[in-house]
């Protein structure tokens, strides 16, 4: 059943021009207010993300390689680059997708040489923009400067995969993230962790949180730098202070869980952080149960840190937190959305990865139920089999893409049911900073 679902979706996504036309025809002004349904150079909703589905399948079934190439070509032919680029938008997104599509030495070499250089240039610019603030110890980190989706954590994962040619930029980037963990003085005169921000969490909340906050989501918060610093450490790419930075973030996250110790909030507001720093555990509501925010994404970042620094107790706590999510009433059926970002596909992928690590074997028992529920959520009448729900369940949207669309759901299902399938040097899960 799984193979049939994935193959059926692949057939519906095969033609780049027809797919783009179909999706853009469904665009509405209401959807465009938050995020448009399609941009060719988007890893979330575009040819770059769809290419990753075909690239992943091509490592086992070479016939899909032509379709991956077709979508990569569509992503760079006659396409205007977006105003703001990062791992999920623009040339870095295409570079990441192309790297996952490499099946033999030298493939896509010319394209990757150009695109990796653009990603390195963008990373250096982000560091240079923020370096004076960091050097002065001034509070006010920008989430878009350091996060996974548009900032240094995502670009760093791409450059880590690019190898020695871009090692200097990778080390510059890592050093900047290390500096992000040093304490700063917030506008009220109190010393706080260096990732304090006054940024709003959502575009429809432009005033942000009074007093600022500390973002705890893997997509936009401090778990992103934790994951990258840990992955680089495991890969032998290290800069001064990196180990201490990993410890600082990991210990902070472990001390900012919900009172029962099993979950994390979306953010820790300033007042809650000040209370926590004085020894009072903040009573904050759990976040989404997803990759972007909530226990699954945070726990995987902590597990990566535990494996990097050989801290088995961190690993036990991370695995226990995810196991507690699996044991919640409703289990896999409690998810209202099947996709990677904040839905069942993301959770299934994280559980599958964590179960395969040392100390994670207890999670393996949950994978068949999660995979079965993900397969069962496919709707043959939906244009792309897996319709997605906007956060809050306000509406059903038909997205074919990677992050919160059908391609990501199919990748998660394929991985959970055949996690030993061959893949290239850069697995698709790395786009989520999960490996």
C-alpha positions in Angstrom: 0.0 0.0 0.0 2.8 2.4 0.9 4.6 2.0 -2.4 1.4 2.5 -4.3 0.6 5.7 -2.5 4.1 7.1 -3.0 4.1 6.1 -6.7 0.6 7.5 -7.2 1.7 10.9 -5.8 4.9 10.8 -7.9 2.8 10.4 -11.0 0.7 13.4 -10.1 3.8 15.6 -9.5 5.9 14.4 -12.4 5.3 17.2 -14.9 6.8 20.4 -13.5 4.9 22.9 -15.8 1.6 21.2 -15.3 2.1 21.0 -11.5 3.0 24.6 -11.2 0.1 25.8 -13.3 -2.3 23.6 -11.3 -1.1 25.0 -7.9 -1.0 28.6 -9.0 -4.5 28.4 -10.4 -5.7 27.5 -6.8 -4.0 30.5 -5.3 -6.3 32.9 -3.4 -5.7 36.3 -1.8 -6.4 34.8 1.6 -3.7 32.2 1.2 -1.2 34.8 -0.2 -1.6 36.9 3.0 0.3 34.2 5.0 2.3 32.3 2.4 1.8 31.7 -1.2 1.1 28.2 -2.4 4.1 28.1 -4.9 7.4 29.6 -5.7 9.7 27.7 -8.1 12.8 28.1 -5.9 11.1 27.1 -2.6 12.1 24.1 -0.7 8.8 24.3 1.2 6.4 24.9 -1.7 8.1 24.7 -5.1 10.1 22.7 -7.6 13.1 22.5 -5.3 11.1 20.6 -2.6 9.3 18.4 -5.1 12.7 17.5 -6.6 13.8 16.1 -3.3 11.0 13.5 -3.4 12.1 12.3 -6.8 15.8 12.5 -5.8 15.1 10.3 -2.7 13.2 7.7 -4.8 15.9 7.7 -7.5 18.5 6.3 -5.1 16.4 3.1 -5.1 14.6 3.4 -8.5 16.9 5.2 -11.0 14.0 6.0 -13.3 13.0 8.8 -11.0 16.3 10.7 -11.5 15.0 12.2 -14.7 12.0 13.7 -12.9 14.2 15.1 -10.2 16.3 16.7 -12.9 13.2 18.1 -14.6 12.1 19.9 -11.4 15.6 21.2 -10.7 15.7 22.6 -14.2 12.3 24.2 -13.7 13.6 25.8 -10.5 16.5 27.6 -12.2 15.1 28.3 -15.7 13.7 31.8 -16.1 12.9 32.1 -12.4 13.4 35.4 -10.5 15.1 34.8 -7.2 13.0 35.7 -4.1 13.8 38.9 -2.2 15.0 37.0 0.8 17.0 33.8 0.4 17.8 31.0 2.8 17.8 27.3 3.0 14.1 27.2 2.1 14.0 30.0 -0.5 16.1 30.9 -3.5 19.4 29.4 -4.7 20.3 27.7 -1.4 17.1 25.8 -1.7 18.0 24.6 -5.2 21.5 23.7 -4.0 20.2 21.6 -1.2 17.8 19.7 -3.5 20.4 19.2 -6.1 22.9 17.8 -3.6 20.3 15.2 -2.4 19.9 14.2 -6.1 23.6 13.3 -6.6 23.8 9.6 -7.3 27.4 9.4 -8.6 30.6 11.4 -8.2 30.6 14.6 -10.3 26.9 14.7 -10.9 25.5 18.3 -10.8 29.1 19.4 -10.0 29.0 22.6 -12.2 25.6 23.6 -10.8 26.6 23.0 -7.2 29.8 24.9 -7.6 27.8 28.0 -8.5 25.0 27.5 -6.0 27.2 26.6 -3.0 29.2 29.8 -3.6 26.0 31.8 -3.5 25.0 30.1 -0.2 28.4 30.8 1.3 28.2 34.5 0.2 24.7 34.8 1.8 26.0 33.2 5.1 28.9 35.6 5.3 26.6 38.5 4.8 24.3 37.4 7.6 27.3 37.0 9.9 28.7 40.4 8.9 25.3 42.1 9.5 25.0 40.8 13.0 28.7 40.7 14.0 28.8 44.3 15.4 25.8 43.7 17.7 27.3 40.4 19.0 30.7 42.0 19.5 29.1 44.8 21.5 27.1 42.4 23.6 23.9 44.1 22.6 20.7 42.2 23.0 18.3 41.6 20.1 19.1 38.5 18.0 16.9 38.2 14.9 15.3 34.8 14.4 15.6 35.2 10.6 19.4 35.6 11.1 20.0 32.3 12.9 17.1 30.0 12.3 16.7 26.9 10.1 14.3 28.2 7.5 16.0 31.5 6.5 19.0 31.9 8.7 22.4 30.5 9.6 21.4 27.2 11.0 19.9 26.1 7.7 22.6 27.6 5.5 25.2 26.0 7.8 23.7 22.5 7.2 24.1 23.0 3.5 27.6 24.3 3.7 28.6 21.4 6.0 27.5 19.1 3.2 29.4 21.2 0.7 32.6 20.0 2.3 36.2 21.4 2.6 35.9 24.0 -0.1 33.6 26.0 2.1 35.0 25.0 5.4 36.2 28.6 6.3 32.7 30.0 5.8 31.2 27.1 7.8 33.6 27.7 10.7 32.8 31.5 10.6 29.1 30.6 10.8 29.6 28.2 13.6 31.7 30.7 15.6 28.9 33.2 15.2 26.3 30.7 16.6 28.7 30.0 19.5 28.8 33.8 20.2 25.0 33.8 20.1 25.0 31.7 23.3 26.8 34.3 25.4 24.7 36.3 27.9 23.5 39.8 26.9 21.7 42.6 28.7 18.1 43.1 27.6 16.6 46.6 27.4 15.4 46.3 31.0 18.9 45.9 32.3 18.8 42.3 33.1 21.3 39.7 31.9 19.7 37.0 29.8 20.7 34.3 27.3 22.1 35.7 24.0 19.2 34.5 21.8 16.7 36.9 23.4 14.7 38.5 20.7 11.9 41.1 20.4 10.9 39.6 17.0 7.2 38.7 16.6 6.5 34.9 16.3 3.9 35.3 13.6 3.3 37.9 10.9 -0.2 38.5 12.2 1.2 39.5 15.6 3.5 42.4 14.6 3.8 43.7 18.1 5.4 40.5 19.4 5.5 39.5 23.0 5.9 42.2 25.7 9.4 42.1 27.0 10.6 39.8 24.1 11.1 36.1 24.3 13.3 33.0 23.8 12.1 30.9 20.9 12.2 27.2 21.6 11.0 25.8 18.2 13.4 23.8 16.0 12.3 25.8 12.9 12.9 29.3 14.3 14.4 29.0 17.7 17.5 28.0 19.6 17.2 24.2 18.9 18.2 25.0 15.3 21.7 26.2 16.3 21.9 23.4 18.8 21.3 20.8 16.1 23.8 22.4 13.7 26.5 22.8 16.3 26.0 19.1 17.3 26.0 17.8 13.8 29.1 19.7 12.9 30.8 18.5 16.1 30.0 14.9 15.2 31.4 15.5 11.7 34.6 16.8 13.1 34.0 20.4 12.2 34.7 22.4 15.4 35.5 25.9 16.5 36.5 27.3 19.9 33.7 27.3 22.4 31.5 25.0 20.4 31.2 22.3 23.0 30.3 24.8 25.7 27.7 26.4 23.4 26.1 23.0 22.9 26.0 22.4 26.7 24.6 25.9 27.3 21.7 25.4 25.0 21.0 21.8 25.9 21.0 22.5 29.7 18.8 25.6 29.1 16.2 23.6 27.1 16.1 20.8 29.7 15.4 23.3 32.4 12.6 25.0 30.4 10.3 22.0 30.0 6.7 21.9 31.2 6.3 21.1 34.9 5.8 17.4 34.2 9.1 17.4 32.3 7.7 16.0 29.0 7.1 19.0 26.7 8.3 22.4 25.6 6.4 25.6 24.9 6.6 27.6 21.7 8.5 30.3 23.4 9.7 31.3 26.9 8.6 35.0 27.5 11.1 37.2 29.3 9.3 37.2 32.7 9.1 33.4 32.6 12.8 33.2 31.8 13.7 35.5 34.7 11.6 33.3 37.0 13.3 30.1 35.7 16.7 31.7 36.1 15.9 32.2 39.8 15.0 28.6 40.3 11.2 28.5 39.6 10.2 26.3 36.7 7.9 28.3 34.4 4.4 26.9 34.0 4.0 27.3 30.2 1.6 25.5 27.9 3.0 22.9 25.6 3.5 23.9 22.0 2.4 22.2 18.8 3.5 18.6 18.7 5.6 19.0 15.6 8.9 19.5 13.9 8.6 23.3 13.8 7.6 23.8 17.4 7.1 21.4 20.3 8.6 18.3 21.9 9.5 16.2 18.8 11.8 18.8 17.2 13.4 19.9 20.5 13.9 16.3 21.6 15.7 15.4 18.3 18.0 18.4 18.7 18.8 17.3 22.3 19.5 13.8 21.1 21.9 15.1 18.5 23.7 17.1 21.3 23.7 14.0 23.5 25.4 11.9 20.8 27.9 14.7 20.0 29.1 15.1 23.5 28.4 11.6 24.8 25.8 12.6 27.4 23.5 9.6 27.8 21.3 11.3 30.3 20.3 14.0 27.8 19.5 11.2 25.4 17.4 9.4 27.9 15.4 12.5 28.6 14.9 13.3 24.9 13.7 9.8 24.2 11.4 9.7 27.2 9.8 13.0 26.1 9.0 11.6 22.7 7.8 8.3 24.1 5.4 10.3 26.3 4.0 12.0 23.2 3.5 8.6 21.5 1.6 7.4 24.6 -0.8 10.4 24.7 -4.5 9.6 24.2 -5.3 9.1 20.6 -1.7 8.5 19.7 -1.0 8.9 16.0 -4.7 9.6 15.3 -4.6 12.8 17.4 -2.7 14.6 14.6 -4.9 16.9 12.6 -2.4 17.4 9.8 -0.3 14.8 7.9 2.6 17.0 6.8 6.2 17.5 7.9 6.2 21.0 9.5 3.7 20.6 12.2 2.0 17.3 11.5 2.2 13.5 11.6 4.8 13.2 8.9 7.3 15.3 10.9 6.6 13.3 14.1 6.9 10.0 12.3 10.2 11.0 10.8 11.6 12.1 14.1 10.5 8.9 15.9 12.0 6.8 13.1 15.4 8.6 13.3 15.5 8.7 17.1 14.6 5.0 17.3 17.7 4.1 15.2 20.1 5.9 17.5 21.8 4.4 20.6 19.4 4.5 23.4 16.3 5.1 21.2 15.2 1.5 20.6 12.1 1.8 22.8 10.6 4.1 20.2 10.7 1.5 17.4 7.4 -0.1 18.6 5.5 3.1 17.7 6.7 3.3 14.1 4.2 0.9 12.5 1.2 2.7 14.1 2.5 6.1 13.0 3.2 4.9 9.4 -0.2 3.2 9.2 -1.9 6.4 10.3 0.0 8.4 7.8 -0.9 6.0 5.0 -4.5 6.0 6.2 -4.7 9.8 6.1 -4.2 9.8 2.3 -7.3 10.7 0.4 -7.5 9.5 -3.2 -9.9 12.3 -4.1 -7.5 14.9 -3.0 -5.4 16.4 -5.8 -2.2 15.5 -4.1 -3.4 12.6 -1.8 -2.5 14.3 1.4 -4.4 17.6 2.0 -2.8 19.8 4.6 -4.5 21.8 7.4 -3.5 25.3 8.1 -2.2 25.8 11.7 -5.2 25.8 14.0 -7.2 23.7 11.6 -8.9 26.7 10.0 -8.9 25.4 6.5 -7.8 22.5 4.3 -5.2 23.4 1.6 -3.9 21.3 -1.2 -0.1 21.8 -1.3 2.2 19.4 -3.2 5.4 20.6 -1.7 7.9 19.4 0.9 7.5 21.2 4.2 3.7 21.2 4.7 2.6 19.5 1.6 2.2 16.0 0.0 5.8 15.4 -1.1 6.9 15.7 2.5 4.2 13.3 3.7 5.2 10.8 1.0 8.9 11.0 2.0 8.1 10.4 5.6 5.9 7.4 4.8 8.6 5.9 2.5 11.3 6.4 5.1 9.2 5.0 8.0 8.4 1.8 6.1 11.7 1.4 4.3 14.3 3.2 6.5 17.1 1.2 5.1 16.5 2.4 1.5 19.6 3.8 -0.1 20.2 7.5 -0.1 22.9 9.9 -1.2 25.5 11.8 0.9 22.8 14.3 2.0 19.5 12.8 3.1 16.3 14.8 2.7 15.8 14.8 6.5 18.9 17.1 6.8 16.7 19.9 5.4 14.9 19.8 8.7 18.2 19.7 10.7 17.3 16.2 11.9 20.5 14.6 10.6 
